Amino acid sequence: MRRLLIALVVGLAGMAGAHAQGPRAEPPPSGLPGPPPSVPAESATPDLVVDLSRARVSITSAFQGESILMFGMFDPPGEVVVVVVGPEARETVMRKERFLGLWLNTGRQSFDDVPAYYAIAASQPLQRLLARGAGGEILSLEDRMSTVKPVGSRAAAEMAKFRSGLVEVKRREGLYPAAIGQVTVQAGRLFRVDLPFPSRLPEGVYEVKAYLLRDGKIVAAVSRPLPVGKVGFSAQLAGWASHDGALYGLGAIVMALFAGWLGGAIMRRL
Amino acid sequence: MEIYLPIAEQSMNVFVLLGLGAAAGLLAGMFGVGGGFLATPLLIFVGIPPAVAVASQANQVIANSVSSLQVHWRRGNVDLRMGLVLLIGGMIGSSAGVVLFTYLKRIGQIDFVIAVLYVVMLSTIGLLMLAESLSTYLKRRRNPEAPRGKLHTHYLVHRLPLKLRFYKSKLYISALLPVGLGFVIGILSAILGVGGGFVLVPAMIYLLGMPTAVVIGTSNFQILFVAANVTFLQATTNGTVDVVLALLLILGGVVGAPIGSRLAAKLPGVVLRGLMSVLILAVAAELLTELLRTPVSPFSLGTREVAP
């Protein structure tokens, strides 16, 4: 009986997973920019050509967030939509409640496959572009968030609160920009869009995807991987801290001993 | 000028951090205790995650106690035996503290516990100091030649087993008391990122009855090793020690400490303690309002877990 139940649960989970993966028509991008995968595989002359102003977002010691420019050209007529998705991970939302007059975390809910970052930009108001629900794989933030899988179960109304709490926090951190970005089109065929990234930016390979729409239907799509990572000194320190905590800890101690000793010695001479 | 903190994973103004370090150093110089108990809440106020603030502050405490220990060691103001006995408790306490810290972090209550402990601790110390300095001030005004009271009193300390002779402190007391004291300070050190001097120093004077001359040196001796232990354990278990943050605080402290000790030489002790108690109470009040005030949003995020 128990085994049967487990099998059933596993099966259901698998189905749920398949459903969530549904709208994604193609495998996630690998580390290298491969040939642009276009949704309706067709002609040798692409309808849509794009590039990024930078190949990667480098988190250096002076990093304060960054704006990356995506630009390109398309065969008119058409409208352009750009979607940026950060790497997926499990996020835990915590909710504070008043307890004996003090605010403390009383509830928590984890969600799987939550994108670290999610932004959409379009050359026309998105609702109009996707009016007939023909956007296919282009998901608004709300639609995307409705597919994140909660870990465990809870009453639907409560779950919805946690789900909107998740969006709220991400939005506050600038990771889910609230407004739809503006894709500017020039001469009917050149486009450009600024993609803003905040200073507290999770690392990983992001995906920047541009779509060309005609009559609410996707006629071409180009995807570019955008690696986000610490580089230089801060990368070394962070890597050191996570791979070899003991050595990092010893290093921190030695640094403090030396700095304290030196500081004391200098200040007594003055 | 902004700098990216690799472990806190956010950028922060360099001068804010240097200033914080200097303020803590100023206090350290003025009162001979580390400024950690003020620096950690201030770091939290400026938006550093509490877990990172606490662990990095422990790293800063090492530097602080080293430079203070240098002076006191040379003057022979360290009771090594007492320091080692305190350290036995301190090592056990701080290790247990980091385990507790890790557990609280996992269940998502660490920020709350840090805030509550700070409120309780700071308001207790602040009120005690305020009362003490007010009463001294009033007494002095009435009778400037007031007797200084007994050298030390005999009570529980002298009846516990495992008595040890501490020559430098001129004490013959049970070792259990300093071990227990070290244990409590160790836990505080691990959870709050403080050296614990502001609790340890009064406890050594009033509870153990140590002569004031050796108190600062000896407390710094124990704090140095306990802070090193906390730094190491936080780095290995929680990975929350941000050396860039710690280094900026240390640099600020190096500048602040001598200014503090010069100020301390100019102002009378009663005034100093009065000022300090007001400052401590202000921080406690701010932390308490944070706990009582309805938050902008009841939601927050825990650690992101990338699937293996």
Chai-1 contact restraints between the chains, C-beta under 6 A:
chainA,res_idxA,chainB,res_idxB,connection_type,confidence,min_distance_angstrom,max_distance_angstrom,comment,restraint_id
A,S61,B,I3,contact,1.0,0.0,6.0,A-B,restraint_1
A,S61,B,Y4,contact,1.0,0.0,6.0,A-B,restraint_2
A,F63,B,Y4,contact,1.0,0.0,6.0,A-B,restraint_3
A,Q64,B,E2,contact,1.0,0.0,6.0,A-B,restraint_4
A,Q64,B,S11,contact,1.0,0.0,6.0,A-B,restraint_5
A,A89,B,R304,contact,1.0,0.0,6.0,A-B,restraint_6
A,A89,B,E305,contact,1.0,0.0,6.0,A-B,restraint_7
A,A89,B,V306,contact,1.0,0.0,6.0,A-B,restraint_8
A,R90,B,E305,contact,1.0,0.0,6.0,A-B,restraint_9
A,E91,B,L301,contact,1.0,0.0,6.0,A-B,restraint_10
A,E91,B,R304,contact,1.0,0.0,6.0,A-B,restraint_11
A,T92,B,G302,contact,1.0,0.0,6.0,A-B,restraint_12
A,V93,B,F299,contact,1.0,0.0,6.0,A-B,restraint_13
A,M94,B,G108,contact,1.0,0.0,6.0,A-B,restraint_14
A,M94,B,S300,contact,1.0,0.0,6.0,A-B,restraint_15
A,M94,B,G302,contact,1.0,0.0,6.0,A-B,restraint_16
A,R95,B,P298,contact,1.0,0.0,6.0,A-B,restraint_17
A,R95,B,F299,contact,1.0,0.0,6.0,A-B,restraint_18
A,K96,B,P295,contact,1.0,0.0,6.0,A-B,restraint_19
A,K96,B,P298,contact,1.0,0.0,6.0,A-B,restraint_20
A,L102,B,L291,contact,1.0,0.0,6.0,A-B,restraint_21
A,W103,B,P295,contact,1.0,0.0,6.0,A-B,restraint_22
A,L104,B,F112,contact,1.0,0.0,6.0,A-B,restraint_23
A,N105,B,G108,contact,1.0,0.0,6.0,A-B,restraint_24
A,R108,B,G108,contact,1.0,0.0,6.0,A-B,restraint_25
A,G165,B,F299,contact,1.0,0.0,6.0,A-B,restraint_26
A,E168,B,S297,contact,1.0,0.0,6.0,A-B,restraint_27
A,E168,B,F299,contact,1.0,0.0,6.0,A-B,restraint_28
A,V169,B,F299,contact,1.0,0.0,6.0,A-B,restraint_29
A,V169,B,L301,contact,1.0,0.0,6.0,A-B,restraint_30
A,S199,B,Q10,contact,1.0,0.0,6.0,A-B,restraint_31
A,S199,B,S11,contact,1.0,0.0,6.0,A-B,restraint_32
A,R200,B,Q10,contact,1.0,0.0,6.0,A-B,restraint_33
A,S234,B,Y4,contact,1.0,0.0,6.0,A-B,restraint_34
A,S234,B,P6,contact,1.0,0.0,6.0,A-B,restraint_35
A,L237,B,P6,contact,1.0,0.0,6.0,A-B,restraint_36
A,A238,B,P6,contact,1.0,0.0,6.0,A-B,restraint_37
A,A241,B,I7,contact,1.0,0.0,6.0,A-B,restraint_38
A,A241,B,G239,contact,1.0,0.0,6.0,A-B,restraint_39
A,S242,B,G239,contact,1.0,0.0,6.0,A-B,restraint_40
A,G245,B,A235,contact,1.0,0.0,6.0,A-B,restraint_41
A,G245,B,T236,contact,1.0,0.0,6.0,A-B,restraint_42
A,G245,B,G239,contact,1.0,0.0,6.0,A-B,restraint_43
A,A246,B,T236,contact,1.0,0.0,6.0,A-B,restraint_44
A,Y248,B,A235,contact,1.0,0.0,6.0,A-B,restraint_45
A,G249,B,T231,contact,1.0,0.0,6.0,A-B,restraint_46
A,G249,B,F232,contact,1.0,0.0,6.0,A-B,restraint_47
A,G249,B,A235,contact,1.0,0.0,6.0,A-B,restraint_48
A,G249,B,T236,contact,1.0,0.0,6.0,A-B,restraint_49
A,A252,B,N59,contact,1.0,0.0,6.0,A-B,restraint_50
A,A252,B,T231,contact,1.0,0.0,6.0,A-B,restraint_51
A,A252,B,V241,contact,1.0,0.0,6.0,A-B,restraint_52
A,A252,B,V243,contact,1.0,0.0,6.0,A-B,restraint_53
A,I253,B,A228,contact,1.0,0.0,6.0,A-B,restraint_54
A,I253,B,T231,contact,1.0,0.0,6.0,A-B,restraint_55
A,A256,B,N59,contact,1.0,0.0,6.0,A-B,restraint_56
A,A256,B,I62,contact,1.0,0.0,6.0,A-B,restraint_57
A,A256,B,A63,contact,1.0,0.0,6.0,A-B,restraint_58
A,L257,B,V66,contact,1.0,0.0,6.0,A-B,restraint_59
A,A259,B,A63,contact,1.0,0.0,6.0,A-B,restraint_60
A,A259,B,I250,contact,1.0,0.0,6.0,A-B,restraint_61
A,G260,B,A63,contact,1.0,0.0,6.0,A-B,restraint_62
A,G260,B,V66,contact,1.0,0.0,6.0,A-B,restraint_63
A,G260,B,S67,contact,1.0,0.0,6.0,A-B,restraint_64
A,W261,B,V66,contact,1.0,0.0,6.0,A-B,restraint_65
A,G263,B,S67,contact,1.0,0.0,6.0,A-B,restraint_66
A,G263,B,V254,contact,1.0,0.0,6.0,A-B,restraint_67
A,G264,B,S67,contact,1.0,0.0,6.0,A-B,restraint_68
A,G264,B,Q70,contact,1.0,0.0,6.0,A-B,restraint_69
A,M267,B,P258,contact,1.0,0.0,6.0,A-B,restraint_70
